[in-house]
Amino acid sequence: KAGNLPATLDFNAVKLAPCDSLKYRFDNLSIAPPIRPFTNTSFIWDFGDNSPTMTAGTAPVFHSYAAPGTYTVKLILVDTAYCNAPDTLKKTINIAPLVIAQFETPPTGCVPYTAQFTNTSVAGQTFIWNFGDNTTSTATNPVHIYNTPGSYVVTLIANDPNTCNLSDTTTSIINVFPIPVSNFSFSPDPPVENTPTSFNNLASPDAVKFKWLFGDGDSLLTNSRLQVKHQYNATGTYNACLIAINSAGCADTLCQDVSAIISALVDVPNAFTPQRGDANSVVFVRGFGITKMRFIIWNRWGQKVFES
């Protein structure tokens, strides 16, 4: 029985010459308890390319890959004499005759902007990043925070001593924007009875889209900076907000209390002459504080001709 005899798994991948070769030697560096050495069938190698697996002991094994790529190599302990069987150690190797530096550029954002860089280099064992703001990193997929707006040239150097060109460099530009500033004024203040409220957009120039929330359930989405007028239907104080959005999709919100005084009024003509083409040919209701209305038109003989 295995009892409490654990084995420690480890291996190393060594690319073989010449530089354009895709042949590797895999060294099994696993450690067994002194009282129970490994056998020639203690391990299975899976080279990550859908090739047949290989049963082996601790002696080096060799494998040739058919094409460049990224492969996850697995060393699997199958010897049940050890209490941690079946245990698996995985390592990822990037192989190619030439190392090619490349990465996915993060989308634009606003300060403080957390940029996640995804390294998609072909081959490459070590990496040097320069984020364009006098900071660097040697991480494979680094995360970097930009605290100052600007346009930054990001440089990635990929190094691989097992390739023919040894290293490769690529650059990309990332744009970081300031957060827009929302601001507005309104009038009349103090309010005037039955008078619409005028809202003046004072957001920062970098804002390109605006959403007005009038505080009474009504809203307006617009790309215009022109003055907006809104008629409140009841006396009260409303929390009106302007959301300013820039081209990067970053937003800022400002809210202010806006008061309105409404004296409920309604007026509608008691007769009209349709199809005459003059002012009396159209009938509609005028008023303030109207929230719900049932509108019926009767002809002179008492017959209902319209209802809404």
Secondary structure by P-SEA (a helix, b strand, c coil): ccccbbbbbcbbbbbcccccccbbbbbbccccccccccccccbbbbcccccbbbbbcccbbbbbbccbbbbbbbbbbcccccccccbbbbbbbbbccbbbbbbbbcccccccbbbbbbbbcccccbbbbbccccccccccbbbbbbccbbbbbbbbbbbbccccccbbbbbbbbbbbcbbbbbbccccccccccbbbbbbbbccccccbbbbbcccccccccccccbbbbbbccccccbbbbbbbcccccbbbbbbbbbbbbcbbbbbbccccccccccccbbbbbbcccccbbbbbbcccccccccc
